[in-house]
Amino acid sequence: MFRRFMNELEEGIISLLLASMTLLVFVEVVLRFGFNTGLLWAQELTLLLSAWMVLFGVSYGVKVGSHIGVDAVVRLLPPKTKRIVSAIACVLALIYCGLFLKGSYVYLAKMHLIGIELEDIPIPKWVGHSILIFGFLLLAFRILELLWRIIQGKAEGFSLHDEARDARGMYEGKRMEDDAENGEAANP
């Protein structure tokens, strides 16, 4: 139940951020080039929305396996060793998240203490940059989920996006379409 809620919330927030960013940039372009005016705060808000989307997207990428990784050596390992190496990678990634969370907390606490506002939007800087905490907490949550699946034997490791396989598949599909158009038999 909680996992489903988190999945839907994460996807909904990413969709909302992307739609907001796209709409804001569109309105800004129309105002600038159509009416020779603009919104003073649009660029800063677009940058904030972009940062929020990226940091939400990192954890989403772990969830759906869309990250690219170098796994040539890991693929050669037996399944049990592959799981051990992947578990070590998860622990290292969690340490990385922990370091970023600590640094983010220190940074945001100082911004809160100083009381600096964003340059063009009258809100505290720590509020706009609070995605650092949320993003790395969500990433740590996704990595913990993966680590638990590895420990249970339900996953061998990170499911990484394989661009070479995709490109090869697209090439083969295109070649088969071309052969079909030319009336030739497909050559594997």
PyMOL commands that set and color helices and strands:
alter all, ss='L'
color gray80, all
select helices_A, chain A and resi 2-35+42-64+74-76+79-114+125-128+131-152+163-181
alter helices_A, ss='H'
color red, helices_A
deselect
rebuild
show_as cartoon
